[in-house]
Amino acid sequence: MKCPICKKPVTLSDPFMPFCSERCKLVDLGNWADEKYVISTPLSPNELANLDLDDESDR
């Protein structure tokens, strides 16, 4: 897995997982605070049902 901020390799045992360092963790937090990230519009029940069907075919 790679750090979502700087793209350095990260392992499950790293203390700041999924980030490689506290710096990258804080950069990500700042991005949320600055509203650089957004959560998309909620899915309608029909869209959600279609996703559930698609997920089951991947199993």
Stockholm file with secondary structure:
# STOCKHOLM 1.0

chainA/1-59         MKCPICKKPVTLSDPFMPFCSERCKLVDLGNWADEKYVISTPLSPNELANLDLDDESDR
#=GR chainA/1-59 SS CBCTTTCCBCCTTSTTTTSSSHHHHHHHHHHHHTTCSCCCCCCCHHHHHHHHHHHHHTC
#=GC SS_cons        CBCTTTCCBCCTTSTTTTSSSHHHHHHHHHHHHTTCSCCCCCCCHHHHHHHHHHHHHTC
//
